[in-house]
Amino acid sequence: MKKIVLISFLIQTFVFSYGATVITGDDCLQDCGTKVTFKELKPVSDIDGDWVLDPNYSDEFNTTVLDSDKWDDNITSWGLWTWRPENIVANGSSLTIRMDYEHHSRVGFNGDLLEDLYYYSGAIRSKAPSVKYGYFEAKIKGSEKYPGVCPAFWLYHKEGGLANKNPTYWTEIDIVELTQNVNYGENAIGLNIHAFNHPNLVDEIHEGYEWHAPWNPDDEYHVYGVEWDENSIKWFVDGVLRLERENDYWDQPLDVVLSFGLRKPLKDVPSPEGFPASFDIDYVRVWSKVVK
């Protein structure tokens, strides 16, 4: 039986400092009281840990143009919405992903014509080679639109691309999915994991956990992270461990993704109410463990 440990406490005091604006790689953070450089930043949950920040997957989003060397914003769409680059907005201090209500159609990745689509949205995916193991963290302010939309920070890769019907590897770790389930309430934080294909896998794995925060995720920024190694996967919210699972199938290098998708009831009954909607990302940071 799989070892799954759910951290059930709702409120725990945790003192930390995060979210400072970075000037350049070796300069001090502008709003930190001590001289901490970009390269010296550590995960909120492990500020004394042996971690090395990887700039290939990390971004402070302090520019007015998305870093196209680092991120792909022209993502193939597969849901009941369409991703497009113009829904990614870099404003100089954070990144905004916007969703618009607009009736349209598109050709699916398998060649089928999909008619009566109603939502345009955005997603970005890391361009660097897929990464295996590490610590993945983002500071996110959720969307005021509820229910029906889902801001998400996740790791994903399907071998051979979306059109490949028989991939050997196809796995996913959802670091956080916000306001995705109308049945659980607006403060439900989704910590989920999937394995669609793996050489040692018999049946697909789809496990979802809802941690109910004592705050609304769209009121202010919060930090969401995952520590992933060969033995376990640990989910953190504001530096506090909320979920741990043994790692038995997630050994495939994955891509870093931030996206804005749909959930019920809008997947079933489209409505223009509350749109355009958006959520904000202050930063994404990815570390690798120091090998001693």
C-alpha positions in Angstrom: 0.0 0.0 0.0 1.3 3.4 -0.9 2.7 5.5 1.9 0.7 8.7 2.0 1.1 11.2 4.9 -1.4 14.1 5.0 -0.4 17.0 7.2 -3.8 17.9 8.6 -3.1 20.8 10.8 -4.5 24.1 9.5 -2.6 26.8 11.2 1.1 26.8 12.1 3.3 29.7 12.9 6.2 30.0 10.5 8.6 33.0 10.4 10.4 33.6 7.1 11.3 36.3 4.6 10.6 35.9 0.9 9.5 37.6 -2.3 12.2 40.3 -2.6 12.8 42.0 -5.9 16.1 41.0 -7.5 18.3 43.5 -9.3 20.9 41.2 -10.9 22.6 37.9 -10.0 25.1 39.1 -7.5 23.4 42.3 -6.3 21.5 42.6 -3.0 17.7 42.2 -3.0 16.2 45.6 -2.8 13.7 45.0 0.0 15.8 42.6 2.2 17.2 43.8 5.4 20.4 41.8 4.9 22.6 41.4 1.9 21.2 38.3 0.2 22.0 37.8 -3.5 19.9 36.1 -6.1 22.2 33.1 -6.2 22.0 32.8 -2.4 18.2 32.5 -2.2 16.9 29.3 -0.6 13.5 27.6 -0.5 11.1 29.2 2.1 10.8 25.8 3.8 14.5 25.1 4.0 16.4 28.4 4.2 19.5 26.7 5.6 19.5 23.8 3.2 22.1 22.8 0.7 20.4 24.1 -2.4 21.7 25.7 -5.6 19.4 28.0 -7.5 19.0 27.0 -11.2 18.6 30.2 -13.4 17.4 28.1 -16.3 14.0 27.6 -14.6 13.9 30.5 -12.2 12.4 34.0 -13.0 11.7 37.0 -10.8 9.4 38.5 -13.6 10.9 41.9 -13.1 10.8 42.9 -16.8 8.0 44.2 -19.1 8.6 41.4 -21.6 8.5 37.7 -21.0 11.9 36.1 -21.2 11.5 34.2 -24.5 14.8 32.4 -24.0 13.5 30.9 -20.9 9.7 30.4 -21.5 7.5 29.1 -24.3 4.1 30.9 -24.3 2.9 29.4 -27.5 1.6 26.2 -26.0 -0.5 23.6 -27.8 -4.0 23.6 -26.4 -5.8 20.5 -25.4 -8.7 21.5 -23.1 -12.0 23.3 -23.6 -10.1 26.6 -23.7 -7.3 28.0 -26.0 -3.9 29.2 -24.8 -2.4 32.1 -26.6 0.6 34.3 -26.0 -1.3 37.6 -25.7 -2.9 36.4 -22.5 0.6 36.4 -20.8 1.3 39.9 -19.4 4.7 40.9 -18.0 4.2 44.2 -16.0 7.7 44.8 -14.6 7.1 43.4 -11.1 5.1 40.2 -11.7 3.6 38.0 -14.4 -0.2 38.0 -15.0 -2.0 35.2 -16.8 -5.4 36.4 -18.1 -8.5 34.5 -19.2 -11.0 36.1 -21.7 -14.5 35.1 -22.6 -14.6 34.9 -26.4 -16.5 32.5 -28.6 -14.1 30.8 -31.1 -13.1 27.5 -32.6 -9.8 25.8 -33.3 -8.2 22.7 -34.7 -7.2 20.2 -32.1 -3.7 18.6 -31.9 -5.2 15.4 -33.5 -6.7 17.4 -36.4 -10.3 17.6 -35.3 -12.2 20.9 -35.5 -13.3 22.0 -32.1 -16.3 24.4 -32.3 -18.1 26.4 -29.6 -15.1 27.2 -27.4 -15.6 30.2 -25.2 -12.3 30.9 -23.3 -8.9 32.2 -24.3 -6.2 31.8 -21.6 -2.4 31.6 -21.2 0.4 29.2 -20.2 4.1 29.2 -20.0 6.5 26.2 -20.1 10.2 26.1 -19.4 12.4 25.8 -22.5 15.4 24.3 -20.8 15.8 20.5 -20.9 13.3 18.8 -18.7 14.5 18.6 -15.1 14.6 15.6 -12.8 14.4 16.2 -9.0 14.9 19.4 -7.1 12.9 22.0 -5.2 10.3 24.0 -7.1 8.7 27.1 -5.7 6.4 29.9 -6.9 4.8 32.9 -5.1 1.2 33.2 -6.5 -1.9 35.4 -5.9 -5.0 33.5 -7.0 -7.9 34.6 -9.2 -10.8 36.5 -7.8 -13.0 34.6 -10.2 -14.7 31.7 -8.4 -15.8 29.1 -9.2 -14.8 27.8 -12.6 -11.1 28.7 -13.1 -7.9 27.1 -12.0 -4.5 28.9 -11.6 -1.9 26.1 -11.6 1.8 25.6 -11.0 2.9 22.1 -12.1 5.6 19.8 -13.6 4.7 17.7 -16.6 6.1 15.9 -19.6 4.5 13.5 -22.2 7.1 11.6 -24.1 6.7 12.3 -27.8 4.3 15.2 -27.3 0.5 15.4 -27.0 -0.2 13.5 -30.2 1.8 10.4 -29.1 -0.8 7.8 -28.3 1.6 5.3 -26.7 4.2 7.1 -24.7 6.5 5.1 -22.5 6.7 7.9 -19.9 3.9 10.5 -19.2 3.8 11.9 -15.6 2.7 15.0 -13.8 3.2 16.6 -10.4 0.7 19.4 -9.6 2.5 21.7 -7.1 -0.7 23.7 -6.6 -4.1 24.0 -8.3 -6.2 26.8 -6.9 -10.0 27.1 -6.6 -10.4 24.1 -8.8 -13.2 22.3 -7.1 -16.5 24.0 -6.5 -17.5 21.2 -4.0 -14.7 22.1 -1.5 -14.9 25.9 -1.3 -12.8 28.8 -2.4 -10.0 28.2 0.1 -9.3 24.6 -1.1 -5.7 24.2 -2.2 -5.3 21.3 -4.6 -2.1 19.2 -4.2 -2.3 16.5 -6.9 -0.3 14.0 -8.8 -0.7 11.8 -11.9 1.1 9.0 -13.7 -0.4 8.1 -17.1 2.4 5.9 -18.5 5.5 4.4 -16.9 7.3 1.1 -17.7 6.4 -0.3 -14.2 2.9 1.1 -14.1 -0.1 -1.2 -14.6 -3.0 1.2 -14.0 -3.0 5.0 -14.3 -2.6 6.9 -11.0 -4.6 10.0 -10.3 -4.4 11.2 -6.7 -5.9 14.5 -5.5 -5.8 16.1 -2.1 -7.5 19.2 -0.8 -5.8 21.3 1.9 -8.2 23.9 3.3 -6.3 27.1 4.0 -7.4 29.4 6.8 -7.2 32.2 4.2 -8.5 32.9 0.7 -5.7 32.3 -1.9 -6.8 35.3 -4.0 -6.5 37.8 -1.1 -2.7 38.0 -1.2 0.4 36.2 -2.4 1.3 32.8 -0.9 4.3 30.5 -1.6 3.7 27.0 -3.0 6.5 24.5 -3.3 7.4 20.9 -3.9 10.5 19.0 -2.9 11.0 16.1 -5.3 13.7 13.4 -5.0 14.1 9.7 -5.7 12.4 8.7 -2.4 9.6 11.1 -1.9 7.5 14.1 -3.0 6.6 16.8 -0.5 4.2 19.6 -0.9 4.6 22.9 1.0 2.4 26.0 1.5 4.1 29.1 2.9 7.0 26.9 3.9 4.9 24.4 5.9 4.7 20.8 4.9 1.1 19.8 4.0 1.5 16.5 2.1 4.1 13.8 1.6 4.0 10.8 -0.7 6.6 8.1 -1.5 8.0 8.4 -5.0 7.5 5.1 -6.8 6.9 6.3 -10.4 8.0 9.9 -10.8 11.5 9.4 -12.1 10.9 11.1 -15.5 12.5 14.6 -16.2 9.6 17.1 -16.3 9.0 20.7 -17.6 8.0 23.6 -15.4 4.5 25.0 -16.3 2.3 27.8 -15.1 -1.2 27.9 -16.6 -4.8 29.1 -16.2 -7.5 26.5 -16.9 -11.2 25.8 -16.5 -13.0 23.8 -13.9 -16.7 23.2 -13.1 -19.2 24.7 -13.7 -17.7 26.7 -16.6 -16.4 23.5 -18.3 -20.1 22.4 -18.6 -22.0 25.8 -18.8 -19.9 28.7 -20.2 -20.7 32.1 -18.9 -19.1 35.6 -19.5 -19.7 36.7 -15.8 -16.5 37.7 -14.1 -14.3 37.9 -17.2 -11.7 38.8 -18.0 -10.1 37.0 -15.0 -6.5 36.7 -14.0 -4.0 35.5 -11.5 -0.4 36.8 -10.7 3.0 35.2 -10.2 5.6 37.1 -8.3 8.4 34.6 -9.0 9.3 31.0 -9.9 12.5 29.5 -8.4 13.9 26.1 -8.9 16.8 24.6 -7.0 19.0 21.5 -7.2 20.4 19.7 -4.2 24.1 20.2 -3.6 25.9 16.9 -4.1 28.5 16.3 -1.4 
